[in-house]
Amino acid sequence: MPGVLRIPLHSGSRLPLVSVPDGASLLAPPPPLDPLADVQAAVVEALRYPLSGPPLPAVAPRGGRATVVVQPPTVPLPSVEDDPRRDALAAVLDELARHGVARERITVLVAGGLGRRAGRRELALLLRRDRARDFRGQIAVHDCEAESLRTLTAAGRVHRINPALVETDLVVTVGAGETVLHGGAGALVDACAPGTIREAGAVSLLEATTASAWRLASALESAVGREVPVLGLSVVLDHPRVTGLYRGYPWDRNVRRALGRSPFRLLLNSAPPLVRRRLLAGINRELRAVAVLAGPPSVAHAEALVRGVTVRSIQVAQPFDTIVVPVPWEGTQLPRAPLNPVSAAALGLGHVMRLWRDRPPLVEGGTIVLLHPFSRVTGDGEAPYRALLASLRAEGDRRLRAAEGVASRDRRALSAYRNGNAPHPRLPFAEWASCAEMLSRAGRVIVAGCRDAGAARALGLVPSHNAATALDMARGLAGDHGSTGVLLGPPYPAVVVGGP
């Protein structure tokens, strides 16, 4: 019988020891790099010397208006309180004021796409407290259902876009080069109507050439650029890193061993769910910037994406027959909340498994093992997810488009979205659509430790009582010589697949 290795991995808000084959490849994020010493100084330098196009001093409208577009800091995972994007935004606001744009004539537009509209707590994450008190401009939270959206023609099609992007004299996007959906001109897509946001898709989240989202964002950038100057600032971020006693998890082997023997892990696993989530959310982490780039949003974002992959990636020779994906309790939506079965599948299949370049990390017909309990979640924002699951149980994937159309006209759900109490009713359908690429590639997706077998089966997934059973099933499908990759995260590494 082959040897096994016991590793602490996330499964919701627990950290169980999972026994993986001794020959499995552990896919941990790489060690950290030296960060920037002064993010604000790097922003000033980048705006003065962009990668291409005019610098900020040449396009800043002296005495005019400016719109600064940001996306909620939903990625990277896990959450970090001290985010360098706050310093980058503050530096951009200072530079605009320095070059003649009055502070009260600056609008910060928060483009959240189909996610829950940002409330006071989420807006507090944009700037540090002292900078927020000094801000004299306007903060606008995008409403994708607002009647005031303006029409704009891009790539031969008419789109509805936030008026702050055209009723201004300058547009500046500020973000991080995380994926083709997050950062750069992707913020312009998230400032549109739901139909446009739903068009943004991607085979890989790290390759622009295969992403319809990238083509759509570039077209919108060009269309807005015909109305007003558009400038982009992209920050290259390292992975979030745990500080304190378990500094080095999950990339450091010795720290993984220490956590496996730690009484903290045992206490965490035995605590009630609410206590577990608070303990995990309270772990101290740091997030550092390693570069800042400016230029046209698509140019700066593309370069930041390439550099970010270099910083955050690992390389493997060949795709794996089986990939184990630990899924934590929180997803990519703000405010952070426990994952329901749909959002857990979207995180594991639609986000983590699309963080690759060159080739997918899973062989055609391979097996994905998701570590998550798939527990049922209740709350104001769960009604759209229940509607999606009900449609899948009744009709499968055949009538999802019709079900999405019905959900998009639900007045109660739309009211909850516009009031900031729930995501847009089309978000669950967008999240489920993000899983399509990996679902079509994988022969089987097994949910290890599943507690809602009905929901897993409605999604076309295979429920399993525990990780050991799920890995036995995967080994039976792949054979004794099948290869296994185990992602260690969050944070999740980008996977660059080489070989012939």
PyMOL commands that set and color helices and strands:
alter all, ss='L'
color gray80, all
select helices_A, chain A and resi 39-48+56-59+84-98+103-105+120-123+129-134+163-165+186-189+194-198+208-210+212-225+244-246+253-261+263-270+273-281+297-312+341-354+380-395+400-408+411-418+427-433+436-441+453-458+467-478
alter helices_A, ss='H'
color red, helices_A
select strands_A, chain A and resi 4-8+17-21+25-27+66-70+106-110+138-141+150-154+157-161+171-176+230-237+241-242+285-286+289-295+313-316+320-326+356-357+362-371+444-448+462-464+484-487+494-497
alter strands_A, ss='S'
color yellow, strands_A
deselect
rebuild
show_as cartoon
